[in-house]
Amino acid sequence: MNDNSEQEKQTELLSGSYTISSIESNRNLPDNLNITFDQNTNKVSGFTACNRFFGTYTIEKNSISISNLATTKMYCKNVMDIEKHLLKALSNIKTFSIKNNQINLNNGDAILIEASKDSLDSIQPENNYLIEYSASSRGFYKQITINKKNISILEQRAGTPTAFSLGEQNWKTLIKAISSINTKTIPNLEAPSKAFQYDGAAIARLKITDNGKTYQTQPFDHGNPPKEIANLVKEILSISENIE
């Protein structure tokens, strides 16, 4: 096998989504830390228990380099130290190894991150959901529409939406987030705050169409959705901000 074929094999083996179980031997972690490697774009992304992170990666045999790391900017009490350690570990990774759907990301002999192949890779993306998120105030407007193939983003009321190809991995991520929600209960979710009533926040709504039936939330503050849909909203916004 020549070097190019070996590199392609390693890139393909690594590609996918993983649940992070250990950071520098610390296993006392939230269960929603994850990392995804996309072999088609050489982009890495994931969730730190508070923010989405994203960057690029390059592979040469079993060596790996992660660069251009950036995150969203939310503050979450009690997990910021975990986020800090995760981002530091990602910056210091030099090599990786994979065995039985387990991945170790290393620096020399030290294992910095351990993770397991995420179950979302077994999710079949045939679900025909239509996802719509909107947020608006006097000086702000955003409308996001997503189906299994495309994402459409409109940022001006009288403007023209911009459409992008969604990508299968992004769709699987959304399907996983939706799978934890009982869509029938969405109209009854209570907003944790209502600053939108006095222009203290943009007014937001989430709408999911599932098998021809549409379920829409009551209004809530953009940036503070009901906890039941918080992860889905975070994924929607993260994908819309980082899609190319």
C-alpha positions as CSV (number, residue, x, y, z in Angstrom):
1,M,0.0,0.0,0.0
2,N,1.5,3.4,-1.0
3,D,1.7,6.4,1.3
4,N,-1.4,8.1,-0.3
5,S,-3.5,5.0,0.1
6,E,-2.4,4.5,3.7
7,Q,-3.2,8.2,4.5
8,E,-6.6,7.9,2.9
9,K,-7.3,4.7,4.9
10,Q,-6.4,6.5,8.2
11,T,-8.5,9.5,7.3
12,E,-11.5,7.3,6.5
13,L,-11.0,5.4,9.8
14,L,-10.9,8.5,11.9
15,S,-13.9,10.2,10.2
16,G,-17.0,10.2,12.2
17,S,-18.5,11.3,15.6
18,Y,-17.2,10.3,19.0
19,T,-18.4,10.7,22.6
20,I,-15.5,11.9,24.8
21,S,-15.0,9.8,27.9
22,S,-11.7,11.0,29.2
23,I,-9.6,14.2,29.1
24,E,-6.1,13.7,30.5
25,S,-7.3,10.8,32.7
26,N,-10.3,12.8,34.0
27,R,-13.4,10.6,33.6
28,N,-15.7,12.7,35.7
29,L,-17.1,14.4,32.6
30,P,-20.6,15.4,31.3
31,D,-22.0,12.8,29.0
32,N,-22.5,15.2,26.1
33,L,-18.9,16.0,25.2
34,N,-18.3,15.0,21.6
35,I,-16.0,15.5,18.7
36,T,-16.5,14.9,14.9
37,F,-14.0,14.5,12.2
38,D,-15.3,15.1,8.6
39,Q,-13.0,13.5,6.1
40,N,-14.7,15.3,3.2
41,T,-13.8,18.8,4.5
42,N,-11.0,18.1,6.9
43,K,-12.9,19.9,9.6
44,V,-13.2,19.0,13.2
45,S,-16.0,20.1,15.4
46,G,-17.7,19.2,18.6
47,F,-19.3,20.2,21.9
48,T,-17.4,21.2,25.1
49,A,-20.5,20.8,27.5
50,C,-21.1,24.6,26.9
51,N,-19.9,25.7,23.5
52,R,-19.5,24.4,20.1
53,F,-15.9,24.2,18.8
54,F,-14.6,23.9,15.3
55,G,-11.3,23.9,13.4
56,T,-9.4,22.0,10.8
57,Y,-7.2,18.9,10.9
58,T,-4.5,17.3,8.8
59,I,-3.4,13.7,8.9
60,E,-0.1,12.0,7.9
61,K,-0.1,8.3,8.6
62,N,-1.1,8.2,12.3
63,S,0.0,11.7,13.0
64,I,-2.6,14.4,13.4
65,S,-2.5,18.2,13.7
66,I,-5.5,20.3,14.8
67,S,-5.5,24.0,14.0
68,N,-7.6,27.1,13.7
69,L,-9.6,26.1,16.8
70,A,-12.5,28.5,17.7
71,T,-15.6,28.3,19.8
72,T,-18.9,29.9,20.3
73,K,-18.9,32.3,23.3
74,M,-21.5,31.1,25.8
75,Y,-20.7,31.0,29.6
76,C,-21.8,28.0,31.5
77,K,-21.2,27.8,35.2
78,N,-19.4,24.6,36.5
79,V,-18.1,23.4,33.1
80,M,-15.8,26.1,31.9
81,D,-12.7,24.3,33.4
82,I,-13.7,21.2,31.4
83,E,-13.9,23.3,28.3
84,K,-10.5,24.9,28.9
85,H,-8.8,21.5,29.4
86,L,-10.5,20.0,26.3
87,L,-9.4,22.8,24.1
88,K,-5.9,22.7,25.5
89,A,-5.7,19.0,24.9
90,L,-6.9,19.3,21.3
91,S,-4.2,21.9,20.6
92,N,-1.5,19.5,21.9
93,I,-2.6,16.3,20.0
94,K,0.2,14.8,17.9
95,T,-1.0,11.2,17.1
96,F,-4.1,9.0,17.2
97,S,-5.0,5.4,17.4
98,I,-8.2,3.5,16.7
99,K,-9.3,0.1,18.0
100,N,-12.8,-1.4,18.2
101,N,-14.5,2.0,17.6
102,Q,-12.4,3.5,20.4
103,I,-10.1,6.4,19.7
104,N,-7.1,7.7,21.6
105,L,-5.7,11.2,20.8
106,N,-2.2,11.4,22.1
107,N,0.9,13.6,22.7
108,G,3.8,11.2,22.7
109,D,3.1,8.4,25.2
110,A,0.4,10.5,27.0
111,I,-3.2,9.9,26.1
112,L,-4.9,13.3,26.1
113,I,-8.4,12.3,25.0
114,E,-10.2,9.0,24.9
115,A,-13.5,8.7,23.0
116,S,-15.8,6.1,21.5
117,K,-17.6,6.0,18.2
118,D,-20.8,7.8,18.7
119,S,-24.1,6.1,18.1
120,L,-25.2,8.8,15.7
121,D,-23.0,7.2,13.1
122,S,-25.5,4.3,13.0
123,I,-28.5,6.7,12.6
124,Q,-30.0,6.4,9.1
125,P,-30.6,9.9,7.8
126,E,-33.9,9.0,6.1
127,N,-36.0,11.1,8.5
128,N,-38.0,13.7,6.6
129,Y,-38.1,16.4,9.3
130,L,-38.5,20.1,8.3
131,I,-36.9,22.2,11.0
132,E,-37.6,26.0,11.1
133,Y,-36.1,28.4,13.6
134,S,-36.8,32.2,13.7
135,A,-35.7,35.0,15.9
136,S,-36.4,38.7,15.4
137,S,-36.4,42.1,17.2
138,R,-36.3,45.7,16.0
139,G,-32.7,45.4,15.0
140,F,-32.2,41.7,14.4
141,Y,-33.7,39.1,12.1
142,K,-32.8,35.4,11.5
143,Q,-34.8,32.7,9.8
144,I,-33.3,29.2,9.4
145,T,-35.0,26.4,7.5
146,I,-33.4,22.9,7.3
147,N,-34.3,19.7,5.6
148,K,-32.2,16.6,5.1
149,K,-30.3,18.1,2.2
150,N,-30.2,21.9,2.6
151,I,-30.1,24.7,5.0
152,S,-31.6,28.1,4.1
153,I,-30.6,31.2,6.0
154,L,-32.4,34.6,5.8
155,E,-31.0,37.5,7.8
156,Q,-33.0,40.4,6.5
157,R,-36.8,40.6,6.4
158,A,-36.9,41.8,2.8
159,G,-33.9,39.9,1.8
160,T,-33.3,36.7,-0.2
161,P,-32.4,33.5,1.7
162,T,-29.0,31.9,1.1
163,A,-29.1,28.1,0.6
164,F,-26.3,25.7,1.4
165,S,-25.9,22.0,1.2
166,L,-26.4,20.6,4.7
167,G,-24.2,17.5,4.6
168,E,-25.1,14.1,6.0
169,Q,-23.1,14.5,9.2
170,N,-24.9,17.8,10.1
171,W,-28.2,16.1,9.4
172,K,-27.3,13.1,11.6
173,T,-26.3,15.5,14.4
174,L,-29.7,17.2,14.2
175,I,-31.6,13.9,14.1
176,K,-29.8,12.8,17.2
177,A,-30.8,16.1,19.0
178,I,-34.4,15.7,17.8
179,S,-34.5,12.0,19.0
180,S,-34.3,13.2,22.6
181,I,-37.4,15.4,22.2
182,N,-41.0,14.4,22.2
183,T,-42.1,16.6,19.4
184,K,-45.8,16.4,20.4
185,T,-45.0,18.3,23.6
186,I,-43.2,21.2,21.9
187,P,-46.3,23.5,21.8
188,N,-46.6,23.2,25.6
189,L,-43.0,24.0,26.6
190,E,-42.7,26.9,29.0
191,A,-40.2,29.6,28.1
192,P,-37.6,30.0,31.0
193,S,-37.6,33.8,30.5
194,K,-39.8,36.3,28.6
195,A,-37.5,39.3,28.0
196,F,-38.9,39.4,24.5
197,Q,-42.1,40.9,25.9
198,Y,-40.3,44.2,26.6
199,D,-37.7,44.1,23.8
200,G,-35.1,42.8,26.2
201,A,-34.4,39.9,23.8
202,A,-35.2,38.8,20.3
203,I,-38.4,36.7,20.1
204,A,-37.7,33.2,18.9
205,R,-39.8,30.2,17.8
206,L,-38.9,26.7,16.8
207,K,-41.1,24.7,14.4
208,I,-40.7,21.0,13.6
209,T,-42.7,19.2,10.9
210,D,-42.7,15.5,11.4
211,N,-44.6,13.1,9.1
212,G,-46.8,15.9,7.8
213,K,-47.6,17.2,11.3
214,T,-46.3,20.5,12.5
215,Y,-45.3,21.3,16.1
216,Q,-44.4,24.9,17.1
217,T,-43.1,26.3,20.4
218,Q,-44.6,29.2,22.2
219,P,-42.4,32.4,21.9
220,F,-39.2,32.3,23.9
221,D,-36.1,34.5,24.2
222,H,-33.4,34.0,21.5
223,G,-30.4,32.7,23.5
224,N,-32.5,31.1,26.2
225,P,-34.8,28.4,24.8
226,P,-36.7,25.9,27.0
227,K,-34.3,23.3,28.3
228,E,-36.0,20.5,26.5
229,I,-35.0,21.9,23.1
230,A,-31.8,23.8,24.2
231,N,-29.4,21.3,22.6
232,L,-31.3,21.2,19.3
233,V,-31.4,25.0,19.1
234,K,-27.7,25.2,19.9
235,E,-27.0,22.7,17.1
236,I,-29.2,24.6,14.6
237,L,-27.4,27.9,15.4
238,S,-24.0,26.4,15.4
239,I,-24.5,24.7,12.0
240,S,-26.0,28.0,10.5
241,E,-23.0,30.0,11.7
242,N,-20.4,27.6,10.4
243,I,-21.9,26.3,7.2
244,E,-20.0,27.0,4.0
